[in-house]
Amino acid sequence: MLGLNRSNVYYVAIEDPYEKSSLLRAIDDIYTEIPFYGYRKIYHCLEEKGFSIGMNRVRLYMRELELKTIYPTKKIGRAHV
């Protein structure tokens, strides 16, 4: 009658148990302490601290904070003549 869907009327948003700022701070703390940890190890550290968050969310937040893992790369030297 009104042109509204019932799902829009009855929808109740689920509140996030952790604020985004506390998660970002925890990720940044772990990264500054150990910068060679990737998103998987940071995910496990967050689990140990009691956070319930998905691995993809950790990766997204690391991208948002512009955190990149430090790891050894291939050394490219000059060719011997």
FENDAUR-V203384 format. One record per pair of residues at least 24 apart in sequence whose ideal C-beta (glycine too) atoms are under 10 Angstrom apart, sorted by sequence separation. I is the first residue (numbers start at 1). J is the second residue. If there is no record, write none. Layout:
i=[I;I]
j=[J;J]
//
This chain:
i=[26;27;38;39;26;37;42;27;26;42;18;23;30;39;41;22;38;40;23;27;37;38;39;27;31;38;18;26;35;37;38;18;28;35;36;37;38;17;18;23;27;28;31;35;36;17;18;23;26;27;32;35;36;17;31;34;35;36;16;20;24;27;28;30;31;23;24;27;31;28;31;24;27;20;24;20]
j=[50;51;62;63;51;62;67;53;53;69;46;51;58;67;69;51;67;69;53;57;67;68;69;58;62;69;50;58;67;69;70;51;61;68;69;70;71;51;52;57;61;62;65;69;70;52;53;58;61;62;67;70;71;53;67;70;71;72;53;57;61;64;65;67;68;61;62;65;69;67;70;64;67;61;65;64]
//
